[in-house]
Amino acid sequence: MKVLVMGAGVAGLAAAWELRRRGAHVTVVDRQDRVGGTASWFAGGMLAPWCERESADEKVTEIGAAATDWWADILPDRVERNGTLVVAPARDGSELDRFARRTAGHRTVDETELGELEPVLSGRFRRGLFFEAEAHLDPRAAMRSLQMLLARSGCIFRLGEDVAETDSFDAVVDCTGMASPVDGLRGVRGEMLLLRTSGIRLSRPIRLLHPRIPVYVVPRGEGLFMVGATMIESAADSSASARSVMELLNAAYALHPAFGDAEIVEIGVGVRPAFADNFPRVSRHGDTISLNGLYRHGFLLAPALAADAAAMAMGIREAAHG
Ligand SMILES: Cc1cc2nc3c(=O)[nH]c(=O)nc-3n(C[C@H](O)[C@H](O)[C@H](O)COP(=O)(O)OP(=O)(O)OC[C@H]3O[C@@H](n4cnc5c(N)ncnc54)[C@H](O)[C@@H]3O)c2cc1C
């Protein structure tokens, strides 16, 4: 069974992995000359099924709960299982209560425990919510490692290619994100920053609640932090706006003033592909299977959706021979 995977973002790489696991001969093409996708490249890499319940359907938590094990089985050194900490400035305590009511899988930590979990935040917040079972990874490093393992297992990568000839393949899995022809996709623009400072050490993603601009900071190691992200109903991938950058920087500064001295390493923009219900879909059109609409849950939901897409692709061959 020969399968062409179009797109080497998190969806395409996860699909390639699930196809290889089922014994398919897999070729991955991407129009960019590297793996890592477009939206995927700018992701926070949070594997946070319980926190996400604040704004997402229950299905996201149910399906996403298995994602950390999927990533850790394949890339044990890339997954940090240190949980997520959610905090709010004292004046926004009601935001923390609201977040607690809308989510599960957390416990309240007081100022002392908060300081034990993240010494750099000692004395800065009176209480927080600790989602102990959550995890995070560095998306770019994880996707590069996945590519290496896939290549070692015989998967062929054709990078820097836009259009691929598909006739010699039994099935095509379209993971082209916003470029896909699939109906009903919209873009949700996310602006993010990479900051570097030696003045702050964090072990886990911190979400800072705010009624207007909730943000998160994800540690990437060696003093690097991802600060994200805006949620703007737009498919425009133009440069980040000054307002968004100011808001992200303000929020990082509110979390800890040492971010004020940080070096701005990168200002990035990714467009999240989403359907109307913000839930991803695997669909089939002839011999092409589409995996898309991962919205803000690419790293969280790609493993499960990729398994569905791979099973569907393998079914094409079985149906042809059955
Ligand atoms: C700022 C930000 C933060 C996020 N944080 C998180 C997070 O913490 N946790 C989480 O789970 N999710 C997060 N997400 C969501 C996640 O990044 C997306 O859901 C996911 O990246 C979508 O992946 P994808 O593979 O479908 O698309 P993409 O990453 O966009 O990949 C599509 C690929 O298809 C290629 N392509 C397009 N057309 C063609 C063609 N004709 N031929 C060949 N290749 C083609 C493109 O070059 C690209 O590489 C975040 C997103 C953003 C923007």
The ligand as a Gaussian input file, in Angstrom:
#p B3LYP/6-31G(d) Opt

LIG

0 1
 C        0.252000      30.590000      17.959000
 C       -0.287000      29.184000      17.988000
 C       -0.176000      28.442000      19.153000
 C       -0.663000      27.129000      19.193000
 N       -0.459000      26.381000      20.320000
 C       -0.870000      25.090000      20.356000
 C       -0.611000      24.289000      21.492000
 O       -0.004000      24.745000      22.460000
 N       -1.043000      22.992000      21.489000
 C       -1.703000      22.443000      20.415000
 O       -2.074000      21.266000      20.474000
 N       -1.948000      23.186000      19.298000
 C       -1.549000      24.487000      19.256000
 N       -1.784000      25.258000      18.152000
 C       -2.580000      24.692000      17.048000
 C       -1.735000      23.905000      16.080000
 O       -0.552000      24.585000      15.801000
 C       -2.532000      23.668000      14.773000
 O       -3.742000      23.045000      15.074000
 C       -1.730000      22.747000      13.859000
 O       -0.460000      23.295000      13.656000
 C       -2.366000      22.503000      12.506000
 O       -1.477000      21.619000      11.857000
 P       -1.593000      21.186000      10.363000
 O       -0.530000      20.159000      10.136000
 O       -2.998000      20.855000      10.025000
 O       -1.271000      22.516000       9.521000
 P        0.122000      23.240000       9.193000
 O        1.051000      23.228000      10.343000
 O       -0.250000      24.591000       8.681000
 O        0.789000      22.377000       8.039000
 C        0.290000      22.373000       6.715000
 C        1.467000      22.059000       5.807000
 O        0.990000      21.803000       4.479000
 C        1.940000      22.325000       3.584000
 N        1.287000      22.505000       2.274000
 C        0.295000      23.352000       1.956000
 N       -0.058000      23.182000       0.655000
 C        0.718000      22.196000       0.150000
 C        0.819000      21.556000      -1.120000
 N        0.017000      21.874000      -2.152000
 N        1.737000      20.585000      -1.278000
 C        2.554000      20.225000      -0.244000
 N        2.489000      20.796000       1.000000
 C        1.585000      21.763000       1.177000
 C        2.380000      23.629000       4.237000
 O        3.629000      24.067000       3.715000
 C        2.476000      23.202000       5.695000
 O        3.777000      22.729000       5.988000
 C       -1.303000      26.566000      18.050000
 C       -1.396000      27.326000      16.884000
 C       -0.899000      28.620000      16.840000
 C       -0.993000      29.395000      15.563000

